[in-house]
Amino acid sequence: MTGELIRLGTLSAARARDLTQAQLICESKLAEITAGITPPEAVSSAEYELDPEWVYSVELASVD
């Protein structure tokens, strides 16, 4: 029983870490595009420069 709780806690911590990392990468790329550092163009499954284990995509859409 205790071992299962430890396993679930470890899995939850890893999931939270990964979601936090994904959010930081997303915010970073969006800031680069907003600041004009990166051109606003569609990208599909590009490696994140600072951590190649992560990939990102950019979709463009017009707004009213």
N, C-alpha and C positions, 0 to 999 in steps of 0.2 A: 504494500500500500504506500509506504513512504517513498519507495523507489519510483513508483508511478507518478507521484506528486512532483518529485524532483525532475523527472523526465518532462512532464508537462510544463513545469516552470521554465526549464531550459529551452524548450521549443518556443514557448511564448516570448521569452526574452530575445531569442534569435529573430523571431518574426517582427517584434517591435523594433529591433535594431535595423533590420532590412527595410522596413517601411519608413523609418526616420531617414535612412541614407537615401532612399528613393525620393523622398520629399525634398531633401536638401539639394540633390542633383537637379530636380525639376525646377526648383526656385532659382538655382544658379543659372541654368540655361535660359530661363525666361528673363532673368535680369540682364544677361548678355545680349539677348535679342532686343529688349526694351532700350538698353543703353546704346545700341548700334554697334556693339563689338562684334556680334555675329549677325550676318544678314538674315532677314526674315524669309526663309525659304523652307519648303517641305524637305524633311529628312526622314529616312526610314532605317531603323535599326543601326544607328551609328554608335561606335564605341565612345564612351565618355573619356575624354582625354586624361583626366586625373586618375581614373580607375577603370582600366579597360575591361574589367569583369562586368561592368554595367553598360547597357546600351540604352539609347533613347531614340524617340521619334518626335518629329514636329509636324503638325498638321496646320494648314492655314485655312481660315474661313473669314468671309467678310461679315461685318456687323452693320446694322442699321444705325 
